[in-house]
Amino acid sequence: MNFSGMRSQSRGFTLIELLVAITIISILATIGLRTFLGAQAKSRDAKRKSDLAAIQKAMELYYNDCGTYPTTIGDGDIIGCGSSGSCNVGAEVCTPGEEWIRNGVTYMQELPSDPMGNYFYDWSSSGYTLFARLENTSDNDVPHSGTVPQAYKTIWCRQSPHDECNYALPGPGANLSPILIED
């Protein structure tokens, strides 16, 4: 066979075909990115819940040793560290990222810090409440009204400045009912 007389015809993509392919790839990339970002938010929320549960356990251990819960100065700082005095007397501030040790007793190897800075700790003489702002407002632990999640139905984490949280982990004696904000 002699192919020298045949013309080679290479067919390229038309502009319409390229635009359709780019559109399909863009749609798939958008769906993939949205799924990825949603999974990251859920992962951070799971860490928040786990960290607050660990803090709660440490609070109870502290209470068992001292007969009182540690106090706070806000922003996740707990007054309950150091070696001078007894329990809350002469206690120093434990900040997120540091060990929570009081009089030689380790309550936490590292007081957790929020992945996005959304932890708050509120203390009162009757008990304590641990707060966080969950990113996934569809989470079952976020306050709901009927079947519609109330993304902006919030709990005041602190009174000043008014920080809004949507997840609370109350300790014994804590009462959340007066601090829930109704729409």
N, C-alpha and C positions, 0 to 999 in steps of 0.2 A: 504494500500500500504506500502510496505516495501522499504525504500530508502537506507537502510544500504548497500546494495550490489552495488549501483551505484557509479561510480567514479565522483567526481566533477572535471569538466574541466573548468578552468578559462582561458580565452584567453586574453593575454596582447597585447599591441601595438607592432608592428614590428618597427624596426629602420627606415625604409622607411616612415611609417605612421607618426612617430614622427617628422622626418625631414620635411615632407610636412606640418604638422601642424605648426611647428616653422617658416617655411618660410612664410606661409600665415599670421600668426600673425605679423611677422616682416614687411611685406609689408603693412599691415593695420596700424601698429603703425607709420611707416614712413610717410604714406599719412596723417594720423591724426596730426602728429607733424608738418609737412610742412604747413598744413592748419592753425593750431593754430599759428605758428610763423608768417605766412602771415597776419593773422587777427590782431595780435599784432602790426605789422609794420604799417598797415593801420590805426589802432587806434592812434598810435603815430603821424602819418602824419596828421590825422584830428585834433589832438590837436595842432600841429604846425600851421596849417592854421588858426584855430580859435584864437590862441594866437596872431598871427601876425595881424589878423583883429582887435582884441581888442587893440593892441598897436597902430595900425593905427588910430583908433577912438580917442584914448588918444592924439595922436600927433596932430590931427585936433583940439581937444579941447584946447590944449596948444597953438596952433597957433592962435585960436580965442582970447585967453586971452593976448598973448604976441606979436602977429604980426610977429612972426618968429618961426621956428621949433627949438627944442633943438639940441644941438650939440652932438657929441659922441667921445669917445676915443676907440671905437671898442669893440668887444666881447659881444655885447648886452648891454653895459653900456651906459646910456644916461645922459648927463649933463643937469639937469633940476630939481634938488631937492633942498630942503633947504628953509630957510626963510630970508636970508639976500639978499639985493639988489633987483633988479627987473628983472624978466624973466631970461635971460641968464647971466646977470651981477651978479657975486657972486654966481652962481649956483653950487651945489655940484653934485657928481656922484650918480645916481640911479643905483643900480646893480640888476640883476635878483634875485627875492626872497624878495625884499624889497618894501615898499610902494613908489609910485611915488607921492610925495606931494611937491608943490611949493607955498610958501607964503600962506599957509593955504588952498590951493585948492588941493583936492585929484583927481588926474588924473587916478590912478589905485591903488586898494587896495594892489595888489602885482604885480610887474613887472614879467611876466612869465619867466620861464627858460625852455629851451628845454629838453625833456626827455633824450636826448643823447648828449647834448651840441652842437647842430648844428645851433643855432641862430646867425645871424650877423645883424648888423645895420649899414648902410652907410648913411652919411649925406653930403649934399652939399648946397651951398647957394641958389640954384634954387629949391631944394626940397629934398626929402629923398626916400630911398628904403629900404624895409625890406627883408631880405633874409633868406632862410632855405635850408637844405639838406633833401629832402624827401627820405625815404627808398624805397618806392614802385615806381620804375622807370616806371611802367606801368600807373601811375596816369595821368589823362588827363591834369593836369597842368604842367607836366614835358615837356620840349621842345622835339618835335618830328620832324623827317624828313620823310615825306611821312607817311607810316603806321608803320614804325619801330621805337620804342622808342630809343632815343639817351641817353643811360644811362650815358655816359661819356661826353656828350655835356653839358658843364657846364657854369655857370656864375661865374665870379670872385666876391666873396663876399667882399673880402678885397684885397688890392694890396700887402700887406706885413704882414705876410706871405700869400702866395697865397692859399686862402681857396676856395674850389669849392662848389657851391650850384647849385641846379637845380630848385629852385622855388624862384620867386621874386614877391614882392607886392609893386609896385611903388606908391609913393604919387604924389600929383599934382606937376608938373614941373620936375619930374624925367624922364630921358631918358635912357632906357635900351639898345637901339640899339648898342652903342659903346662897351658895356661890355659883349655882347653875344659872346661866343667863337665858331666859326664855325670849323667844322672838316676839 
